[in-house]
Amino acid sequence: MGIFKRMKTIAKADINGLLDSLEDPIAMLNEYSREMEEELVKAQKALSRQIFAENKLAALILDTKALVEKRTRQAKLAIEQGEETMAKLAVQEKLAQEKQLNLYEQQYEAMKGQTEVLKGKIQELQEFYHDLQQKKIVLASRANVALSMKQIQKATVSFQTDTIARGIARAEDKILLMEAEVQACSQFAPPVTQFNSFVNEDELNKEIEKLKTEKELLV
């Protein structure tokens, strides 16, 4: 039962570690920056299409104005020449183009408003992206400092001071025991007899004379 509980604890720790790695603040900031860059690219493309459509409509307005002016001249010329039918056709075309021109101009004004709104949104997005980059630098620095402090604290906690202290105490006890054994042996050791092995000349002669005397007595 203890083994299964330990396996469950290890598995839970692995999952939590994986989640922590997935939520790495630096990686998250980098991901947000990439997302912002993608949004800016999309916004720039949208603005490009908007400006293209606006310019195209502006060109269409100029063409329509030119056509209205042309039909106006044609109508005046037809009236001067007494060509009533041609004058009516020219005026009819002129009125139709003026209505179309009015619609184009309304659309153009609306489109210009949309373009300004889009430019404002892009400006806000760029400012937000700039702020994000500045904040990213600051937060990255703070994260690095926090990570370093965390590693230092983890390393400090990992120091097994109690185990080391117990080991030192055991070593000290062994040394004390060795010293006690030496003291005990010195108390019960046999006395060491000191003698001088040097024999001088007088002692040698006396011993020889002694041996000679003993030999004469035996004879």
N, C-alpha and C positions, 0 to 999 in steps of 0.2 A: 504493500500500500504506500509506503514511503517513497519507493522508486517511482511509482506513477505520479505521485504528487510533485516530486522533483522534476520529472519530465514535463509536467504541465506548467510548472513555474518557468522552466527553461524556454518552453515554447512561447509562453506569454511574454517573456523578456525579449525573445527574438522578434516577435510581432511589434512590440513597443519600440524596439530599436529600429525596425524597418520604417515605422511611421515617423519616428524622429528624423530619420534620414530623408524621408520623402518631404518633410516639412522643414528642410534646411533653409534658414532665412535668406542666405545669400542666393541659393538656387531659386527661391521664390521671387526675390527682387529681380533677378535676371529674367525670369519668365514673364513677370509683369512688364519689364522693359520691352521684351520681344513682342508682347501683345500690343503694347502702346505703339510700337513701331509699325506693326501690321495695320493698326487702326489709322495711323497717319498716312500710310501708303494708300489705303482705301479712300480716305478723305480727299487726298490729293487727286486721285483718279476721278472721283465724283466731281470735284471742282473743275477739273479739266473738261469733263463731258459737259458740265453746266456752262462753262465759258464758251465752249464750242457751239452749243445750241444757241446761246445768247448772241454770239457773233453771226451765226447763220441767220437768225431771225432779224438782226439788225440789217444785214445785207438784203434780206427779203423786203424789209420796210423801205429801204432806199430804192430797190427795183420797183416796188409798188408805187412809191411817190413819183418816180420817173414816168411810169406808165400812166398815172393819173394826169400828170402834166401833159404828156403826149396826147391823150384822148381829149383833153381840154383844148389844146391847140387845133386838133383835128375838127372838133365840134365847131369852134369859132370859124375856122376856114370853110367848113361846109355851109354854115349859115351865111357867110359873106358871099359864097358862090351860089346860094339859093338851093343847095342840095339838102333839102329837109330830111330826107330818109337817111342819108349818111350822117347828118347832124344828130338825129335821134339815136342811131346806133352808137355813135361816138359818146354821146352823153350817157346812154345806158351803160356802156362799158365803164365810163368814168365814174358813175355813181356806184356801180358794183365794186370797182377797185377801191373807191374811197371807203366803202363799208368794210372791205377786206383789210384795208390799211388801218382803219380804226381798231379792228379786232387784233391785228398784228401788234399795234402799239400797246394795247391793253395787256396782251400776252408778254410783250417785251418788258413792260414796267413790272409785271408780276415776277417775271423771270429774274430781273435785276434785283428785286427784293429777296428772292430765294438765293441768289448768288451771294448777296451781302450776308444773309443769315448763315450760309454755308461757310463763308470766309470767317465769320465770327466764331463759328463752332471749331473751325480748324485752328484759329488763333488760340482759343481756349485749350484745345487739345495739345497744341505745341507748348503752351505755358505749363500745362499740367505735366507733360512729358519732361520739360526742363526741370520742373520742381521734383519730379520723380527721380531724375538723374542725380540732382543735388542731394536729395534725401537718401538715395541709394548709396552714394559715396559715404555719407555720414553714418548710415545704418550699417554699411559693410565694415567700416572702421570700428564701430561699437560692437558689432558681432564678433569681429576678430579679437578684440580685447576681451570680450566676455568668454569667448572660446578658450583663449589663452589662460584666463583666470580659472575657468572650469577645469582645464587640464592640470593646472598647478594644484588646485584644490583636490582633484582626484588623485594626483600623485602623492600629495601630502597625506590624504586619508589612507592610501594604499600602503604607506609605511607601517610595517608590523612592529610598532614600538614595544608592545607588550611581549610579543614573541622574542624579540631581540633582548629585552630586559631579562626575561626568564632564562634565555640562553647564556647571558653574561653571568647570571647568578649561579647557574649550574657549573659553568667553567670555574668560577671563583670557589665553589664548593669542592671541585675536584682538586684545585691547587691547594686548598687548605688541607684536604685529606692526604695529599702527597707530602706536604710539609709535616703533618702529624705522623705519618708512617716513618719519615726520616728521623724525627725526634724519638719515636718509640724504639727504633732499631739502635740508635746511638746509646740509649739507656741500658739496653741488655747486651751489648756487644762485649766480648772478653777483653780484659786490659791488655794493652800492647806493651810488651817488655822491650825496653830500649837497652841496647848493649853496644859496646864499642869493640869492633872486630880487630882493632889495631893492636899488635904485640910488639913491645919495645925490646931492645937488645938485652937489658938486664933480666927481664922476665924469661927470655929464652935461655940465657946461661944458667939461671937458677934451676930451671926445669931439667936441663941436661945434667947438671951436677946431682940433682935429686935422683935421677934415673941411674946414674953411675953408682951412687952410694947404695941404692937398693940392690943392684947387681952384685956388688962386692959382698954384701951381707949374705946373699944367697950362696955364694961360693964358699 
